[in-house]
Amino acid sequence: MTLEIHDLRVLRAIATAGSLAGAARALGTHQASVSRRLQRIERSAGVTLFCRGPRGTTPTAAGRLVLGGADTLLPLVDWLLDAAAERATPWPGPGGPTDTVRVGAVGHPALPALVGALYALLPGAPLDVRTEESSAALLDLLRAQKVELALVRHFPCLDEPPPADVEGAVIAHEGLLVGLGEGHPLADRRSVTLRDLAPHTCVLVDPHHGTLRRRLLGAVGHSGVDLRLSRAADGAVAAAMVRAASAAVPAFPVPAPLPGVVFLPLDDDAARYTLLLAWARGGKLAAHGRQLAERARRAYPPAPTR
């Protein structure tokens, strides 16, 4: 499924207006254009996102999941665009920093908030952002002076403390999530534990199973629970397995919506982590680190899991 930012704006306009005609008026376009875009989005998704009825156009269960993601992403995108537009001025005059700011980060929805914070605090800064799922590898890059900032996950129960020559500030306190089918007997709970999942199979999605698998197995080993694991080729296959059987799919926040699947917090100490912005002690961005983390923290509201 491929979605553009404008697709999310169209879906949000349809849901808010309750009709295609109302969405077209709000977007300043024609109803036929909105209808064609919705049809393209639904073909790409392979599911119906809205139902037309006597009470107007209402989102389906799959539509509500996508709209939940839109409500998380669109404010961050708007904030980032506003920050870039307002602050797109050169770095301070002679003697000011001119080098590219190199950022290493785990794949996380807080990354746009961090980039926006950099643009706002260091106007005109040339940025080089690279993603790497291993937080340990990112800290190694930081200590080798190959990046100036690193956005990492730190699991207090599983990881060694950060090196003494690295400083950091917390952007968010989070934990692993577990996706369950809407009809699963645990789906109505506020959270689940690894022991709750022991009778069931956990499905890992292949493109993302490396780091997530290690973290999940670390939490399982810490808790002493015997958990069965399986794999799926992609998110759609994982969702089908979860809906069809008493299975679960683990995920990092904030997961992509899966039709028919609800995500609950995994309530185990070893599954909890802090999202840290790290920098080298005495590095060229050390003076800005805590302010950048604070700006990113304000701009990144953790999304609800349901």
N, C-alpha and C positions, 0 to 999 in steps of 0.2 A: 504494500500500500504506500503510495507516494502522495504527500500532501504539501502544498505550498502555504505560505503564511496567509495569502489572500483567501485560500480555500477555507482556512479556519475562521477568517473574518466573515465570509459568506455564511458558513454554518451557524456562527453565533448570531448573525443578523436574522436568519430564518427563525431560529429558536426564540429570539427576543420579540420579533414582530408577530410570530405565529402564522405567517403566510409568506408565500413567495413574492406576492405583490408588495406587501409591507417591507420585506427585506430589500426589494429593488428600490423602493422609495428611499429607504435609509441609506443605501449605498450609492444613490444617484445614478442608477442604471435601469435597464429594461428587465421586465419579468422574464422574458425569454432567455436573456443572458444568465440570470440566476438559475433558471430551470436547467439550462444546458450544463452549467458548471456543477450543479448538484448531481445530475446524471453521470457526469464524468467521474466525480468523486466516488459515487456509489459503485460504479463499475470497477474503479481501482481498488476500492475496499472489499468488494465482493459481498457486501451486505447492504440492506436498506437502512438508511440513517434517519429518515423521516417518513411518517405516515400522514396521508391527507384524509381528512374526515370532516364531518359536519361542524366540528369545533375548531377547525383550522388545521394547520400543519404542526404536528407534534413529533418530538424525537422518539425513536425506538430505544430499546435498551442499549444497542450498539451506538446509537447516536448520542445518548447521554454520556457514554464512556468517552467518546471523541470530544464532546463539548467540555467534559471535565479537563481533558488535556489542554484544550484551547484556552480555558480560563486560567490555566497555569502559565502557558507559554506567551500568550498575547501581551499581558502586562509587562513581562520581561523584555519582549521585543520592542514594545513601544518605549519603554524606559531607555533601552540601549540606543534606539534611533534618536530619541530626544537628546540624550547626553552627547552623542556624536555630533548632532547638528549644532547644538549650543556651544560645544567646546572645541569645535574643529578649527583651532588656531595653532600657530607654530609653538614649539617649545619656547620657554623663556629665552631672553636675549643672549648675548655673548657669554660664554662660560657655562651656560646651561647644558644639561645632558643631551646628547645627540645620538647615542647608541640605540640600537633596537632593543626593546624589552622582550626578553625570551621567557615564555611561560610554558611550563609543563603541567598537564592536568589529567586526572582520571576523567573518563567520560561521565559527565554529571550535569544536570540542568542548572546548577549554580554557575557554570562556566560563563554564560552570557552576562550574568550579573557581575562577575569578576572583571570581564572585559569592559563592561560599561563603567565600572568603578575606575579602571585604569584610564579610560578616555576622559572621564570627568576630573580625575585628580592630576593627570599628567597630559594636558591637552596636546594633541598632535603627535603623541608618541607613536613611532613605528613599532608594531607588535608582530611577534612571531610566536604563534600558539601551536603546540604539539600535544597530542593526546597519547597516553600510555596507561594501560590498565593496572600495571604494577606500581603501587605506591612506593615500594622499596627501590625500584628502578628510578622513580622520579626523585627520591631523596638523594640517590647516588649522582644523578645529573646535577642536582642543586649543589652538592658538595664539590663536584668537579668543575663548577662554574660554567656549566653548559646551559643552564637556565638561571634566571634571577628569582623566579617565583615558582612554587609548586603547589598545586591543589591536590591534596591527598586524603585518603581515608585512613584513619588510625583506629584500630581495634584494641582497646586497652587490655582486654583479657588474652589477646593472641599475639600482639606485637610488642617488640622491644620499645622502650621509650625513644623518642627522636634523639639523634646524636647531639652532643653538647654544643657543637658549632652551628646548630640549626635552631632558629626561633620560629614560633608559629602562633597563630591566633585562630580561635574556633569560629567557623561560619555557621555550622549547624550541628546539632546532636541528632543522629538518625540511627537506623538499624535495618537489617534485612527485612524484606517483606515476603509474604507467601500468598500466591494466587490460588483461589479455590473456586470451583464451579458454584454458580448461584444456588444450586440445590444441594450442595455438600452439607453434611450435618454440622460442620464447624463454621459454616459461612456466616452465621448470624452473630458470632462472637465479636468482641471488640479487638481481640488479639488471640494468638495461638502460641503454643510452646513447641519445642522439638519433640517433647514427649507426647504431645497431642498428635503429632504427625507420624509417630513411629509405626502405626499399623498401615500407613499409606505409602505410596510411591511419590518421590519428588522428581519432577521432570526438569531437566536442564536443557536450555536452548543452545545448540551447538556453536553458533557464532560468538556466544558470550559465556560459554561454560567454563573457560579456563580460570579466571580470577574468582568468579562467583563460586565455582566448584571448590576451589581451595578454601575460600572463606567459609562456605557451608560445612565442608568436612572438618575444618578447624573448630567450628562451633559444635559440631556433632561430637568430635573427640573430647572437647572440653566438658560437654554435658554427660558423656557416657551413654548416649542414646544410640541404638542401632537403627539407622535410617536407610531405606532402599532407594537407589537412584536409577533413573532412566534418562534417555536423551531424546530430543526432538530436533528435526532439521531446521525449523523456524518457529516463529511465534504462533502462526496459524495452526501448525501441527500440535504444538504444546497446548493451545487452547482447546483443540478438539479432544486431546487425550484427557485434559482436566475435566471437561464437560461430560465426557462419556464414561469416566471411571472415577473411583474415589482416589484421585491423585491431586498433587499440588505442584505449583511451579514457583520456585524461589526467585527473587528479583532484588536488585538494588533500587532505592528510590531515585527518580520517580519513574515507574515502569510505563512502557507504552500500553495504551488501553487494549485489552483483549475482550472481544464480545463474549458475554456470558460468564466472565471471570471477575471476582472481587478480590482485592488485595488487602491483606490484614498484616499488622505489625507482628514480627516474630519476637515474642517476649522472652528472650534468654539473654543473660549478661554477655555471653560470647558473641552474640549476633549484633550487639550494639557497637557503634563507632562514632567518632567525631570527624566531621569534615573540616580539615585544617588548611589554612593558607600558610605555607612555610617559606622562609627565606634564610639566606646565609647570614649568620651573625656578623655584623660589620660589612655586609654586602652593600652594593650601590643602592638597593631599594629598602635597606633595613629601616631607614627613617620613615618610610611610607607604609610599611607592612601592616601595622595595626589599623591605620586609617583605611587602607584598601579593604581589609577584612571586614571592618565595620560597615563600609559602604556596601560591600557585597552581601553582608548579612541582612541589611535592611531591604535590599532589592530582591532577595531570594526568600519568598515565603514557601515553606514546605507544603506540598499539595496534600489534600486529603486522600486517603487510600481508597475510599469508596466513591 
